[in-house]
Amino acid sequence: MGRMSAATPPTERRVSARVGAISESATLAVDAKAKALKAAGRPVIGFGAGEPDFPTPDYIVEAAIEACKNPKFHRYTPAGGLPELKAAIAAKTLRDSGLEVDASQILVTNGGKQAIYEAFAAILDPGDEVIVPAPYWTTYPESIRLAGGVPVEVVADETTGYRVTVEQLEAARTEKTKVVLFVSPSNPTGAVYGEQETEAIGRWAVEHGLWVMTDEIYEHLVYGDASAVSLPAVLPELRDKCIVVNGVAKTYAMTGWRVGWIIGPKDVVKAATNLQSHATSNVSNVAQAAALAAVSGDLVAVEKMREAFDRRRKTIVRMLNEIDGVVCPEPEARSTPTRRSRRWSARRSGAGGPRTRSSWPR
Ligand SMILES: Cc1ncc(COP(=O)(O)O)c(C=O)c1O
């Protein structure tokens, strides 16, 4: 029998168990493969990553160019985000969700992914369970595990339009459940919860003292009569235990710029900010300046992009239905408009005023 090298005792772990257990982002792996095939001249259309194929609007790029020239941005800035960006995120949240928040409840992160990890890390202790509606985007369970938590899947299928019900959530709840993840519009299913369903899930969480982490990153990419509602705006009672994740990646075609944010109760945001201050200092100032231009601007560019996506999805459904034996439901047949959704569509097209104001506990 050969001898082990003296430098590597058999029991020594080179990679920690915690990080060694994390698998590669399946989304990024599929995306890299699609991009490589495309570069090699193959006719590939990638459906892996949620990445708009439009360039970032010019006025946002211009703001970044200006920021590059400003020596103020060549230095460290506050770890939790540029104060002017936080103020603009608060204004955007009021405009789009009807939710009034204070700058102290916002942490600017390197994209939604970091926001998700830091939010879980800020509230989970080892063994805490997080209910994760499935099908899910692959980062959620890995972030939960990395933060010491245990993801618990609840599968929603076509019978409920890929939306979980309170009954399903209740069946998965144990005494270790601490958080429920709520993603609407959902990646990967595209399911959008109506206002009543959203409120019912929030009420159930309040009743059992659970936290909700709600990922709103696809808020503006909705189709037909569907409309995304913001859980803490719908249910003020939940706000003390609700963390919103959002970012500029999808709305403004800014996946590569890496700016996202967390909105939540002050104590949790402070804890997540402390964590981030040791992991990264500030998010790139140039990217934050670009994000500032994005969130302070209007939604005209996103509306144009959304219309293009809408045409494409209708074309795909039509083409699928042309294949023998394939029956794909018409997209519009899946959603029921709500009062709020009609207001939302009006705002997207520039009509209608801001949402009803509703403030977050400070
Ligand atoms: C549902 C969802 N949330 C968050 C993100 C993270 O976005 P980013 O880290 O690019 O800001 C993604 C990216 O694909 C996503 O699909």
The ligand as an ORCA input file, in Angstrom:
! r2SCAN-3c Opt
* xyz 0 1
  C     -35.183     35.637     -9.879
  C     -33.834     36.282     -9.905
  N     -33.454     37.033     -8.861
  C     -32.251     37.626     -8.829
  C     -31.368     37.484     -9.875
  C     -30.017     38.133     -9.736
  O     -29.782     39.154    -10.587
  P     -28.418     39.957    -10.556
  O     -27.500     39.301     -9.568
  O     -27.891     39.870    -11.938
  O     -28.758     41.342    -10.124
  C     -31.705     36.711    -10.980
  C     -30.763     36.526    -12.101
  O     -30.932     35.722    -12.972
  C     -32.974     36.098    -11.001
  O     -33.364     35.362    -12.030
*
